């Protein structure tokens, strides 16, 4: 059974940093692209960042470029999201999500076939 | 960015009845459209991908269809566990989501 367990969410002040982690089990982690998706209060879901199966290629949405960094450790079956220079608008529930195949090819991506339950990040002074 | 628009925002339906949820894309996404079910405290669940293909383990009462840039999720004979929030997602050009439809008990 595929399991994705997020951790690391917390209350942090604007300008602060946080590192989210996702522990994966139940599948061959190194074979699949992974992503972080967030949902701010009252807002729609937003794809934040994605990484290819080998960790060599990443995607970050414009609003987090230069502040957030997605990475993975295939030896530990973990996915991380380093979040720096946090802003109020980064407050959200952050989900770890698995792709059924590659991340994207020429902009064509894939649906997420498994998700975690999320970890809450609150940015507030 | 491809904008996904869902309607209605809230849908009230009685158990046992049919629910029809809509999603419109601002431009063509081919059949690269998925539907998810979200419940508080639970992991989101993939219901439909490729506009009409049920994901593994999804009951047959869930079905998806497409007509151009208009997509529909139909839940026939609603069960109590089906009352949740539903999101559509396009993945034809990167990934964007609709704003969600809350399906509530009438």
HADDOCK unambig.tbl for C-alpha pairs under 7 A between the chains (distance, minus, plus):
assign (segid A and resid 43 and name CA) (segid B and resid 99 and name CA) 6.94 0.50 0.50
assign (segid A and resid 44 and name CA) (segid B and resid 97 and name CA) 6.66 0.50 0.50
assign (segid A and resid 44 and name CA) (segid B and resid 98 and name CA) 6.49 0.50 0.50
assign (segid A and resid 44 and name CA) (segid B and resid 99 and name CA) 4.67 0.50 0.50
assign (segid A and resid 44 and name CA) (segid B and resid 100 and name CA) 6.81 0.50 0.50
assign (segid A and resid 45 and name CA) (segid B and resid 97 and name CA) 5.94 0.50 0.50
assign (segid A and resid 46 and name CA) (segid B and resid 96 and name CA) 6.69 0.50 0.50
assign (segid A and resid 46 and name CA) (segid B and resid 97 and name CA) 6.80 0.50 0.50
assign (segid A and resid 47 and name CA) (segid B and resid 95 and name CA) 6.48 0.50 0.50
assign (segid A and resid 47 and name CA) (segid B and resid 96 and name CA) 6.93 0.50 0.50
assign (segid A and resid 107 and name CA) (segid B and resid 93 and name CA) 4.75 0.50 0.50
assign (segid A and resid 107 and name CA) (segid B and resid 94 and name CA) 5.07 0.50 0.50
assign (segid A and resid 108 and name CA) (segid B and resid 91 and name CA) 6.19 0.50 0.50
assign (segid A and resid 108 and name CA) (segid B and resid 92 and name CA) 4.81 0.50 0.50
assign (segid A and resid 108 and name CA) (segid B and resid 93 and name CA) 5.02 0.50 0.50
assign (segid A and resid 108 and name CA) (segid B and resid 94 and name CA) 5.96 0.50 0.50
assign (segid A and resid 109 and name CA) (segid B and resid 91 and name CA) 5.05 0.50 0.50
assign (segid A and resid 109 and name CA) (segid B and resid 92 and name CA) 6.22 0.50 0.50
assign (segid A and resid 109 and name CA) (segid B and resid 93 and name CA) 6.77 0.50 0.50
assign (segid A and resid 109 and name CA) (segid B and resid 94 and name CA) 5.67 0.50 0.50
assign (segid A and resid 109 and name CA) (segid B and resid 95 and name CA) 6.97 0.50 0.50
assign (segid A and resid 110 and name CA) (segid B and resid 91 and name CA) 5.63 0.50 0.50
assign (segid A and resid 111 and name CA) (segid B and resid 34 and name CA) 6.26 0.50 0.50
assign (segid A and resid 111 and name CA) (segid B and resid 49 and name CA) 6.64 0.50 0.50
assign (segid A and resid 111 and name CA) (segid B and resid 91 and name CA) 6.54 0.50 0.50
assign (segid A and resid 112 and name CA) (segid B and resid 46 and name CA) 6.97 0.50 0.50
assign (segid A and resid 113 and name CA) (segid B and resid 46 and name CA) 5.73 0.50 0.50
assign (segid A and resid 114 and name CA) (segid B and resid 45 and name CA) 6.93 0.50 0.50
assign (segid A and resid 115 and name CA) (segid B and resid 43 and name CA) 5.53 0.50 0.50
assign (segid A and resid 115 and name CA) (segid B and resid 44 and name CA) 5.92 0.50 0.50
assign (segid A and resid 116 and name CA) (segid B and resid 43 and name CA) 5.00 0.50 0.50
assign (segid A and resid 117 and name CA) (segid B and resid 41 and name CA) 6.38 0.50 0.50
assign (segid A and resid 117 and name CA) (segid B and resid 42 and name CA) 5.20 0.50 0.50
assign (segid A and resid 117 and name CA) (segid B and resid 43 and name CA) 4.08 0.50 0.50
